[in-house]
Amino acid sequence: MTWFYALLIFIAGAAIGAFAARLGNKSLKQQKELQKDLDKSKYELEQFRQELVDHFAQSSELLENIAKDYSKLYDHMSKTSTELMPNLPEQDNPFSPRVSKLTAVKEVADDVQGQPRDYANGATGLLKDEPEQVVEAPKAS
């Protein structure tokens, strides 16, 4: 009879183990599915980032081409305006003064390219309630 009870306990344990394994597989299956979705989303995000980088690189190249073409056009207009209207005073020529402004702007842009400062050139007075009073030091005689 003890063998019979042992066999029943074994069968009951196997049934409980099969039931537990089945429940565990559902969560494992869900976890694998979620991991698959996560990997897919990461891949799509990386593709989108690469497309964005490519877009900005192409846009930068196109803007550079536009700037070069504009510069060529402006140089052409400046040269032809002085050639076609040699007696025109410089202040009346719409292209002559602009050339000097363009070079001045370029020089300023070259000076500004350093690292920006994280401080002001003096006290701004934002945190002060009262104006600062100046106290003179006593003069030594």
ZATORMAR-620778 format. One record per residue: x, y, z of N, C-alpha, C in turn. Coordinates in Angstrom, 2 decimals. Each point is the difference from the previous one (the first is absolute). Layout:
N
+---------+---------+---------+---------+---------+---------+---------+---------+---------+
:      nx :      ny :      nz :     cax :     cay :     caz :      cx :      cy :      cz :
+---------+---------+---------+---------+---------+---------+---------+---------+---------+
:       X :       Y :       Z :       X :       Y :       Z :       X :       Y :       Z :
...
+---------+---------+---------+---------+---------+---------+---------+---------+---------+
This chain:
141
+---------+---------+---------+---------+---------+---------+---------+---------+---------+
:      nx :      ny :      nz :     cax :     cay :     caz :      cx :      cy :      cz :
+---------+---------+---------+---------+---------+---------+---------+---------+---------+
:    0.79 :   -1.17 :    0.00 :   -0.79 :    1.17 :    0.00 :    0.86 :    1.27 :    0.00 :
:    1.14 :   -0.07 :    0.61 :    0.87 :    1.17 :    0.02 :    0.47 :    0.35 :   -1.41 :
:    0.16 :   -1.05 :   -0.82 :    0.39 :    0.30 :   -1.39 :   -1.12 :    0.72 :   -0.74 :
:   -1.21 :   -0.35 :    0.34 :   -1.14 :    0.63 :   -0.64 :   -0.07 :    1.48 :    0.37 :
:    0.21 :    0.33 :    1.27 :    0.01 :    1.41 :    0.43 :    1.17 :    0.76 :   -0.63 :
:    1.12 :   -0.66 :   -0.08 :    1.17 :    0.63 :   -0.62 :   -0.26 :    0.29 :   -1.47 :
:   -0.66 :   -0.94 :   -0.67 :   -0.34 :    0.20 :   -1.41 :   -1.00 :    1.13 :   -0.17 :
:   -0.99 :    0.09 :    0.88 :   -0.98 :    1.09 :   -0.06 :    0.66 :    1.36 :    0.25 :
:    0.89 :    0.05 :    0.97 :    0.71 :    1.25 :    0.29 :    0.88 :    0.39 :   -1.18 :
:    0.63 :   -0.99 :   -0.63 :    0.84 :    0.29 :   -1.18 :   -0.85 :    0.56 :   -1.15 :
:   -1.16 :   -0.62 :   -0.25 :   -0.88 :    0.46 :   -1.08 :   -0.53 :    1.40 :    0.31 :
:   -0.38 :    0.23 :    1.25 :   -0.49 :    1.32 :    0.40 :    1.11 :    1.05 :   -0.15 :
:    1.22 :   -0.35 :    0.39 :    1.14 :    0.92 :   -0.16 :    0.29 :    0.31 :   -1.46 :
:   -0.10 :   -1.04 :   -0.85 :    0.22 :    0.21 :   -1.42 :   -1.07 :    0.92 :   -0.59 :
:   -1.24 :   -0.18 :    0.43 :   -1.09 :    0.85 :   -0.50 :    0.20 :    1.44 :    0.45 :
:    0.36 :    0.19 :    1.27 :    0.25 :    1.36 :    0.50 :    1.20 :    0.61 :   -0.71 :
:    1.05 :   -0.78 :   -0.23 :    1.19 :    0.50 :   -0.73 :   -0.34 :    0.39 :   -1.42 :
:   -0.83 :   -0.80 :   -0.69 :   -0.40 :    0.32 :   -1.37 :   -0.83 :    1.28 :   -0.03 :
:   -0.89 :    0.15 :    0.99 :   -0.82 :    1.21 :    0.08 :    0.87 :    1.24 :    0.25 :
:    0.97 :   -0.13 :    0.91 :    0.90 :    1.11 :    0.30 :    0.88 :    0.34 :   -1.21 :
:    0.45 :   -1.00 :   -0.71 :    0.82 :    0.23 :   -1.19 :   -0.80 :    0.72 :   -1.08 :
:   -1.28 :   -0.38 :   -0.11 :   -0.86 :    0.64 :   -1.00 :   -0.21 :    1.47 :    0.35 :
:   -0.23 :    0.31 :    1.27 :   -0.15 :    1.39 :    0.42 :    1.30 :    0.78 :   -0.22 :
:    1.11 :   -0.63 :    0.28 :    1.31 :    0.64 :   -0.18 :    0.29 :    0.28 :   -1.47 :
:   -0.42 :   -0.89 :   -0.88 :    0.24 :    0.20 :   -1.42 :   -0.77 :    1.19 :   -0.56 :
:   -1.18 :    0.29 :    0.55 :   -0.76 :    1.17 :   -0.47 :    0.76 :    1.28 :    0.27 :
:    0.52 :    0.13 :    1.21 :    0.75 :    1.21 :    0.33 :    1.32 :    0.04 :   -0.77 :
:    0.62 :   -1.15 :   -0.19 :    1.24 :   -0.05 :   -0.77 :   -0.27 :    0.36 :   -1.45 :
:   -1.12 :   -0.49 :   -0.52 :   -0.37 :    0.33 :   -1.38 :   -0.27 :    1.50 :   -0.14 :
:   -0.70 :    0.56 :    0.99 :   -0.25 :    1.44 :    0.00 :    1.31 :    0.78 :    0.07 :
:    0.90 :   -0.44 :    0.84 :    1.29 :    0.68 :    0.16 :    0.79 :   -0.04 :   -1.31 :
:    0.01 :   -1.14 :   -0.67 :    0.71 :   -0.10 :   -1.27 :   -0.64 :    0.90 :   -1.06 :
:   -1.33 :    0.08 :    0.02 :   -0.70 :    0.86 :   -0.95 :    0.30 :    1.47 :    0.26 :
:    0.01 :    0.39 :    1.28 :    0.34 :    1.38 :    0.35 :    1.44 :    0.33 :   -0.37 :
:    0.92 :   -0.94 :    0.22 :    1.40 :    0.21 :   -0.37 :    0.13 :    0.17 :   -1.51 :
:   -0.75 :   -0.78 :   -0.75 :    0.02 :    0.10 :   -1.46 :   -0.52 :    1.37 :   -0.44 :
:   -1.09 :    0.47 :    0.62 :   -0.53 :    1.33 :   -0.31 :    0.99 :    1.10 :    0.36 :
:    0.68 :   -0.16 :    1.14 :    1.00 :    0.98 :    0.42 :    1.15 :    0.06 :   -0.98 :
:    0.50 :   -1.16 :   -0.42 :    1.10 :   -0.02 :   -0.97 :   -0.42 :    0.63 :   -1.32 :
:   -1.24 :   -0.27 :   -0.42 :   -0.52 :    0.58 :   -1.24 :   -0.07 :    1.52 :    0.13 :
:   -0.48 :    0.50 :    1.13 :   -0.11 :    1.44 :    0.23 :    1.38 :    0.66 :    0.03 :
:    0.96 :   -0.66 :    0.65 :    1.36 :    0.55 :    0.03 :    0.59 :    0.08 :   -1.40 :
:   -0.24 :   -1.02 :   -0.80 :    0.51 :   -0.01 :   -1.38 :   -0.65 :    1.12 :   -0.82 :
:   -1.31 :    0.17 :    0.15 :   -0.69 :    1.07 :   -0.73 :    0.49 :    1.37 :    0.45 :
:    0.24 :    0.18 :    1.30 :    0.52 :    1.27 :    0.51 :    1.38 :    0.28 :   -0.57 :
:    0.85 :   -1.00 :   -0.05 :    1.35 :    0.18 :   -0.55 :   -0.07 :    0.35 :   -1.49 :
:   -0.92 :   -0.65 :   -0.73 :   -0.17 :    0.34 :   -1.41 :   -0.46 :    1.44 :   -0.16 :
:   -0.95 :    0.42 :    0.85 :   -0.49 :    1.38 :   -0.06 :    1.12 :    0.99 :    0.30 :
:    0.81 :   -0.29 :    0.99 :    1.12 :    0.89 :    0.33 :    0.98 :    0.10 :   -1.17 :
:    0.27 :   -1.12 :   -0.64 :    0.92 :    0.02 :   -1.14 :   -0.59 :    0.80 :   -1.15 :
:   -1.30 :   -0.15 :   -0.25 :   -0.66 :    0.78 :   -1.04 :    0.06 :    1.49 :    0.33 :
:   -0.16 :    0.34 :    1.28 :    0.06 :    1.39 :    0.43 :    1.41 :    0.57 :   -0.21 :
:    1.02 :   -0.77 :    0.34 :    1.38 :    0.44 :   -0.21 :    0.27 :    0.21 :   -1.50 :
:   -0.46 :   -0.94 :   -0.81 :    0.17 :    0.13 :   -1.45 :   -0.72 :    1.23 :   -0.54 :
:   -1.20 :    0.24 :    0.53 :   -0.78 :    1.16 :   -0.44 :    0.75 :    1.31 :    0.31 :
:    0.51 :    0.12 :    1.23 :    0.70 :    1.22 :    0.36 :    1.31 :    0.15 :   -0.77 :
:    0.67 :   -1.09 :   -0.27 :    1.24 :    0.08 :   -0.79 :   -0.31 :    0.49 :   -1.42 :
:   -1.05 :   -0.53 :   -0.60 :   -0.38 :    0.43 :   -1.35 :   -0.48 :    1.45 :    0.03 :
:   -0.77 :    0.40 :    1.01 :   -0.46 :    1.38 :    0.11 :    1.17 :    0.95 :    0.16 :
:    0.98 :   -0.39 :    0.79 :    1.18 :    0.83 :    0.19 :    0.75 :    0.19 :   -1.32 :
:    0.13 :   -1.08 :   -0.74 :    0.68 :    0.08 :   -1.30 :   -0.76 :    0.91 :   -0.96 :
:   -1.31 :   -0.11 :   -0.03 :   -0.81 :    0.84 :   -0.88 :    0.09 :    1.47 :    0.41 :
:   -0.03 :    0.28 :    1.30 :    0.14 :    1.38 :    0.46 :    1.37 :    0.57 :   -0.33 :
:    1.01 :   -0.83 :    0.10 :    1.35 :    0.44 :   -0.36 :    0.07 :    0.35 :   -1.48 :
:   -0.64 :   -0.83 :   -0.84 :   -0.04 :    0.28 :   -1.44 :   -0.74 :    1.30 :   -0.28 :
:   -1.10 :    0.23 :    0.71 :   -0.75 :    1.25 :   -0.18 :    0.87 :    1.19 :    0.38 :
:    0.72 :   -0.11 :    1.12 :    0.87 :    1.10 :    0.44 :    1.10 :    0.28 :   -1.03 :
:    0.59 :   -1.06 :   -0.55 :    1.04 :    0.20 :   -1.01 :   -0.58 :    0.66 :   -1.25 :
:   -1.18 :   -0.47 :   -0.44 :   -0.63 :    0.59 :   -1.19 :   -0.37 :    1.45 :    0.25 :
:   -0.50 :    0.31 :    1.18 :   -0.34 :    1.37 :    0.33 :    1.26 :    0.87 :   -0.01 :
:    1.07 :   -0.52 :    0.55 :    1.26 :    0.75 :    0.01 :    0.49 :    0.25 :   -1.42 :
:   -0.09 :   -1.01 :   -0.86 :    0.41 :    0.17 :   -1.40 :   -0.87 :    1.04 :   -0.70 :
:   -1.31 :   -0.07 :    0.24 :   -0.92 :    0.96 :   -0.60 :    0.31 :    1.41 :    0.49 :
:    0.24 :    0.16 :    1.28 :    0.29 :    1.32 :    0.55 :    1.32 :    0.54 :   -0.57 :
:    1.02 :   -0.86 :   -0.08 :    1.27 :    0.44 :   -0.59 :   -0.19 :    0.43 :   -1.45 :
:   -0.78 :   -0.77 :   -0.74 :   -0.27 :    0.34 :   -1.40 :   -0.71 :    1.35 :   -0.10 :
:   -1.02 :    0.21 :    0.83 :   -0.73 :    1.27 :   -0.04 :    0.89 :    1.15 :    0.42 :
:    0.87 :   -0.21 :    0.94 :    0.91 :    1.06 :    0.44 :    0.96 :    0.38 :   -1.11 :
:    0.58 :   -1.01 :   -0.65 :    0.95 :    0.27 :   -1.09 :   -0.68 :    0.68 :   -1.18 :
:   -1.14 :   -0.53 :   -0.40 :   -0.68 :    0.57 :   -1.18 :   -0.56 :    1.37 :    0.29 :
:   -0.41 :    0.27 :    1.24 :   -0.52 :    1.34 :    0.30 :    1.11 :    1.05 :   -0.11 :
:    1.20 :   -0.35 :    0.42 :    1.10 :    0.97 :   -0.13 :    0.48 :    0.11 :   -1.44 :
:   -0.11 :   -1.10 :   -0.77 :    0.41 :    0.04 :   -1.40 :   -1.02 :    0.73 :   -0.87 :
:   -1.27 :   -0.25 :    0.24 :   -1.04 :    0.59 :   -0.84 :   -0.31 :    1.44 :    0.38 :
:    0.23 :    0.36 :    1.24 :   -0.24 :    1.37 :    0.44 :    1.25 :    0.53 :    0.69 :
:    1.05 :    0.32 :   -0.77 :    1.25 :    0.43 :    0.62 :   -0.10 :    1.38 :    0.64 :
:   -0.90 :    0.84 :   -0.47 :   -0.10 :    1.36 :    0.53 :   -0.94 :    0.11 :    1.20 :
:   -0.59 :   -1.10 :    0.40 :   -0.93 :    0.00 :    1.13 :    0.79 :    0.12 :    1.30 :
:   -0.37 :    0.98 :    0.84 :    0.71 :    0.12 :    1.29 :   -0.20 :   -1.27 :    0.83 :
:    0.97 :   -0.26 :    0.83 :   -0.01 :   -1.23 :    0.78 :   -1.21 :   -0.08 :    0.93 :
:   -0.41 :    1.11 :    0.58 :   -1.15 :   -0.03 :    0.91 :   -1.31 :   -0.29 :   -0.74 :
:   -0.06 :    0.26 :   -1.31 :   -1.22 :   -0.29 :   -0.77 :   -0.01 :   -1.43 :   -0.54 :
:    1.13 :   -0.65 :   -0.02 :    0.07 :   -1.37 :   -0.48 :   -0.56 :   -0.92 :    1.09 :
:   -1.07 :   -0.75 :   -0.30 :   -0.61 :   -0.82 :    1.05 :    0.87 :   -1.18 :    0.44 :
:    1.04 :   -0.31 :   -0.77 :    0.82 :   -1.16 :    0.36 :    1.29 :    0.36 :    0.70 :
:    0.51 :    1.18 :   -0.19 :    1.29 :    0.38 :    0.60 :   -0.04 :    0.07 :    1.52 :
:   -0.95 :    0.70 :    0.60 :    0.01 :    0.08 :    1.47 :   -0.24 :   -1.36 :    0.66 :
:   -0.74 :   -0.83 :   -0.65 :   -0.34 :   -1.29 :    0.61 :    1.23 :   -0.89 :    0.10 :
:    0.94 :    0.14 :   -0.93 :    1.20 :   -0.83 :    0.06 :    0.76 :    0.30 :    1.29 :
:    0.13 :    1.27 :    0.33 :    0.72 :    0.34 :    1.23 :   -0.77 :   -0.50 :    1.23 :
:   -1.35 :    0.04 :   -0.04 :   -0.78 :   -0.51 :    1.13 :    0.15 :   -1.51 :    0.13 :
:    0.04 :   -0.70 :   -1.13 :    0.15 :   -1.44 :    0.04 :    1.34 :   -0.41 :    0.60 :
:    1.06 :    0.70 :   -0.37 :    1.30 :   -0.34 :    0.56 :    0.04 :    0.34 :    1.49 :
:   -0.65 :    1.09 :    0.39 :   -0.01 :    0.37 :    1.41 :   -0.75 :   -1.04 :    0.82 :
:   -1.11 :   -0.48 :   -0.51 :   -0.76 :   -1.03 :    0.70 :    0.82 :   -1.27 :    0.11 :
:    0.72 :   -0.36 :   -1.03 :    0.81 :   -1.20 :    0.03 :    1.11 :    0.12 :    1.05 :
:    0.61 :    1.19 :    0.10 :    1.06 :    0.20 :    1.00 :   -0.58 :   -0.11 :    1.41 :
:   -1.16 :    0.57 :    0.23 :   -0.63 :   -0.08 :    1.31 :   -0.33 :   -1.45 :    0.33 :
:   -0.50 :   -0.74 :   -0.98 :   -0.34 :   -1.41 :    0.24 :    1.25 :   -0.80 :    0.36 :
:    1.14 :    0.33 :   -0.59 :    1.23 :   -0.70 :    0.32 :    0.44 :    0.29 :    1.44 :
:   -0.23 :    1.24 :    0.47 :    0.38 :    0.35 :    1.37 :   -0.90 :   -0.66 :    1.03 :
:   -1.24 :   -0.25 :   -0.33 :   -0.98 :   -0.51 :    0.95 :    0.11 :   -1.51 :    0.19 :
:    0.73 :   -0.69 :   -0.83 :    0.01 :   -1.46 :    0.03 :    0.67 :   -0.61 :    1.22 :
:    0.51 :    0.76 :    0.90 :    0.61 :   -0.56 :    1.20 :   -1.07 :   -0.57 :    0.92 :
:    0.44 :   -0.59 :    1.09 :   -0.92 :   -0.59 :    0.95 :   -0.79 :    1.11 :    0.69 :
:   -1.31 :   -0.17 :    0.14 :   -0.79 :    1.05 :    0.65 :    0.31 :    0.08 :    1.49 :
:   -0.12 :    1.21 :    0.52 :    0.26 :    0.20 :    1.42 :   -1.24 :   -0.37 :    0.79 :
:    0.19 :   -0.42 :    1.22 :   -1.14 :   -0.32 :    0.84 :   -0.13 :    1.01 :    1.14 :
:    0.45 :    1.21 :   -0.25 :   -0.09 :    1.04 :    1.02 :   -0.22 :    1.34 :   -0.70 :
:   -0.45 :    0.98 :    0.77 :   -0.23 :    1.34 :   -0.54 :    1.25 :    0.85 :    0.26 :
:    0.05 :    1.17 :   -0.63 :    1.15 :    0.89 :    0.15 :   -0.06 :    0.84 :    1.27 :
:   -0.84 :   -0.29 :    0.88 :   -0.10 :    0.74 :    1.24 :   -1.26 :   -0.43 :    0.72 :
:   -0.26 :    0.62 :    1.13 :   -1.20 :   -0.33 :    0.75 :   -1.22 :    0.49 :   -0.77 :
:   -0.98 :   -0.85 :   -0.11 :   -1.21 :    0.39 :   -0.72 :   -1.01 :    0.65 :    0.92 :
:    0.10 :   -0.21 :    1.29 :   -0.91 :    0.62 :    0.95 :   -1.33 :   -0.72 :    0.11 :
:   -0.10 :   -1.18 :   -0.53 :   -1.27 :   -0.72 :    0.04 :   -0.36 :   -0.47 :    1.39 :
:    1.00 :   -0.34 :    0.78 :   -0.27 :   -0.58 :    1.32 :    0.15 :    1.01 :    1.13 :
:    0.19 :    1.23 :   -0.32 :    0.19 :    1.02 :    1.04 :   -1.29 :    0.77 :    0.20 :
:   -0.37 :    0.23 :    1.27 :   -1.20 :    0.78 :    0.31 :    0.33 :    1.49 :    0.04 :
:    1.14 :    0.34 :    0.55 :    0.39 :    1.40 :    0.16 :    1.23 :    0.27 :   -0.85 :
:    0.14 :    1.24 :   -0.44 :    1.22 :    0.33 :   -0.75 :    1.22 :   -0.10 :    0.91 :
:    1.10 :   -0.38 :   -0.61 :    1.24 :   -0.18 :    0.75 :    0.53 :    1.36 :    0.45 :
:    0.38 :    0.12 :    1.27 :    0.54 :    1.25 :    0.53 :    1.52 :   -0.08 :   -0.02 :
:    0.61 :    1.06 :   -0.45 :    1.44 :    0.05 :   -0.07 :    0.52 :    0.63 :    1.29 :
:    0.90 :   -0.71 :    0.66 :    0.60 :    0.50 :    1.25 :    1.44 :    0.34 :   -0.31 :
:    0.36 :    1.26 :    0.28 :    1.38 :    0.43 :   -0.26 :    0.88 :   -0.39 :    1.18 :
:    1.20 :   -0.43 :   -0.36 :    0.98 :   -0.35 :    1.03 :    0.60 :    1.28 :    0.57 :
:    0.31 :    0.01 :    1.30 :    0.60 :    1.21 :    0.58 :    1.41 :    0.22 :   -0.59 :
:    0.32 :    1.24 :   -0.22 :    1.28 :    0.34 :   -0.58 :    1.05 :    0.04 :    1.11 :
:    1.15 :   -0.56 :   -0.32 :    1.12 :    0.02 :    0.97 :    0.73 :    1.30 :   -0.16 :
:    0.30 :    0.68 :    1.13 :    0.71 :    1.26 :   -0.09 :    1.43 :   -0.13 :    0.39 :
+---------+---------+---------+---------+---------+---------+---------+---------+---------+
